[in-house]
Amino acid sequence: MARPREDNVIYANFGAKKRVTDASEVHVPPRPTGMSWSPAATRVFNAAVQKTDQGRVKRGRQYAANGHVIDLQFRPGAIVGQVVGSQNEPFVVTMRLPYRSDEDLGGVIRILSETPNGITRARKGEMSEEILGILLAERSDDIWFSCDCPDNSPACKHAVAVAEKAAVKIDSDPTLLFQLRGLSLTSIERRVRATAASVAKENAEEGSEYFWSGRGLPDLPQPKVAPMLDDSDMDLLHKAMQTISFTNIDQLRAVADIEDMYDELTR
């Protein structure tokens, strides 16, 4: 039997059937098939996985897949879920985020105002590591779990189930990250617009690192492409041609000519 390390803690990678020397080497299971993990979703899921063993991870993911998570709420500073287990009443899991001051959250607005298309990208889940560090946690280890089940593990199987379901929701709706900090993306957008003016003024000041090079430009607009005549009111077109036509036949010919010209230009 191998002796334990000096700190009396033995780390084991049960999936690979070998002993490892550090907790960072413990195997993290692959992402669920077909799920498009965003960095935020990965951070949430890993917060539970890295605090427990493979057995609890496997059972927790089975709970998530089988619909045992019957309630999931995103509250300021925490995610709270209810998981049906072996008891009559569901277990309550709380996933608690580290504290953030108003000054910390103000940094999110500053970063978004300095980032071209910052709000648009945030809605898509495209956020920098700095923003994720403020809205979630700088490290997955900074997120803590509690559950009222008898298991005293730092992250029980119910916590894993809630973490996976929370990751799925965040992946499909990244704006939930702002809800976790009591923020509204709409109100942030208004504040970003107000802040953008002062940022532009700072950039234009002599001595600014962006005075000559400037910042990145926003994306070009992508207007919707639609067939004009198909979406138009043809009765109005006929009435317009009627004002410059002598007879109904001239009117019909004018409309037909416009349709032919449109087809030729858009072919």
N, C-alpha and C positions, 0 to 999 in steps of 0.2 A: 504494500500500500504506500503510495507516494505521500511524503510529508507536505503539509500545507505551507504556503508562503509565510513570510514573517508577519504579515498583517492578518494571518489566520483566515484569509478569504481564498477560496478556490473557485476560479472561473472555468466553466466547462462549456464546450460547444457540442451539445448533444446531437445536433443534426449531422455534424461531421465525425462524431464519435472520437473526439480528441480533446485534450486539455489545452486551454489557452492561457496566456500569461496576463491578459489585460481585458477589461470589460469591453473595450472598443472592438475586440476581435470576435465577440459573440455574434453569431450569424443572425442577420436580419432577414426575415422571410421575403420572398419576392412580392411585387405588387400584385394585387388581384388582376386576373386576366381580363383584358378589355378596358381596364380603368386607366385614364390618362392622368397620371399623377402630376400635379403642379408642385412647385417647391413648397408652397404653404401646406398642401395636403400631406406631402412627405414628412414635413416637420411634425405635424400633428400626429400622424400614425406612428412615427418613430419615437415620439415622446413616451408612448406606452410600451412599445416593443422593446426598447432599450432598457426598460426597468424590470423586465421579467424574463421567464425562461420559455423555451420553445413549446413546452406542454401547454402552458397557459395561453400562449399566442395562438396555438392551433385550435384550442377549444373556444377561445374568444372570437376567432374569425368564423368558426362554425356557428356560434351564436348570432353573429352579425348576418351571415348568409341565410340563416333559417328564420330571420325575423324576430329574434328575441329582444331587440332594442325597440321598445314600443313608444318611446317619447324621447325627443332630443330638442333641447332649448339652448339658444345662444344668448347669453346674458353678458352684461359688462364685466369683463374679467374672468369669465368662466363659461364652460359648456357643461350642462347638466343633462344626464340621460337616465332613463329607467330601463332596466333589463330584467326580463322574466327569467328566473332561475328555478331552483329546486323548492323554493318556499312559496307560500300562498300569495304573498305580496311581492311585487317587483323590487329589486335592489336599486338603490339610487347611487349613481356614480357622478362625482364632480371632478371635472378637469379644470384645474385652477391655473391661471396665467400669472406671471409676475406683475407686480404693481408698476403702473406708469403714471407719472405726474402730467399735469396740463402742459408743462414745458416740453416733456418728452413727446406728447401727442402733437404739439405744435410743430415739432420737427418733421412730422409726416407731411403737413401742409407745405412747409418750406421746400421739402424735397420734390413734392409733386409740382409746385409752382416753377421749379428750376428744370424740370424734366419735360422736354417736348412731348405733347400728347400724354402727359402724365395721368390725367383723369381717365382718358380713353383706355390707356393700357391697364390702369388699375381695375377698371371694370372687367377686363379680360383676364385678370389674374397675373398680369405681367408686372411684377413688383420687384424692386431691388432688394438685396439682402438686408440693407439698412432699414427699409420700411418693414420687412417681415420681422426683423429683430425687435422693432418697436411694437408692432401690432400683435405679434405672437410672443416670441422669446428669442433671445440671441442664440440659445442652444436648446435642444430638445430636453436636456436634463433640467432646465429651469421651469418646466411645466410639471405640475404635481397632480396626483390622482388620490381620490379617497372614495371608498365604497363601504356601504353598511353591511356587506356580507362578512362571514366569519374569516375569510382569508386576509391575513395581515401582510401580504406581499405588497411592495410599492406599487405594483400594477397587477391587479387580478384579471381573470378572464373577462369579467364584466367590463373592466376598464378598457381592455383591448377591443372589445366589441363596440363600445361607445366611440373610441378613438377612430376606428375604421369607418364607422357611419358618419362621424363628424368630418373626416377627411373627404369622403364622397360628396358631402353637401358643400364643403368649401371648394372642392374642385369644380363643381357645377355652378356655384354662385360665390365668386370671390368677394363680393361686397359684404358677405357675412363677417369677414375679418374686421371691417370697420365697426360693425354692430357689436363685436366683442369688446370694443373699447368705447362704446356709447357714442359712436360717431355716425353721422349720416353723410353718405357720399355726395348727396345733393347740396348740403350745407357746406361741405368741404370744397365743392366746386365753386361756390360763390366766394368763399374765402380765398381760394387759389386765384380767382380772377382779380380780387383786390390786391393780393400779394404780388401778382405778376407785374403790376405797374411799378412797384418799388424795386423789384428785381431788374426790370428793364432799365430803370434809372441808374441803378448801381452798375450795371453792365456798361452803360454809356459814360461813366465817370472816367476821367483820365487816370491811368494807373491800374485800372481793373484788368485782371488777366483775360477777360472776355472783350476788352475794348476793341481789339483788332480782329480777333478770330471769331468772336460771337459764340453763341451756344448752338446746339443742334436745331435744325429747322423742323417744324411740325410736318406731318405727312400731308401729301396732297389730297384734296377732297376726292371722294369716289362717288360721283353722282349716280343715281339709279338710272339704268338704261331701260327704256320702254318704247314700244312702237307708238309713235305719236298719233298716227291716224286711227289705230285701233282703240286708243284710249281717249280719242276726241269725240265730241258730239257732232256727228255728220250732218245733222239738221242745221246746225249753226254754219257749217261750211257751205251748205247749199244756199242758205239765206245770204251769206256774204257774196257768193258768186251771182246771186240773183240781181244784186245792185249794179253789176257791171255787164249783165247779159241782156240782149234784146228779146230773146225768146227762151222758152224752157229747154229747147234743144241746145242752145248755146250754153245754158247753165249746166246741163248734164255733161256737155263736152268739157267745160272748164274744170268741173270736179274730177272727171275721168283723167284729164291731163295732169292734174295735181297728184292723183294717185299713182299714175305711171311714172311721173318724175320722182316721187318719194320712193317707189320700189326700185328705181334705177340707182338712186343715191345710196340706198341702204342695203343693196343686194350684197 
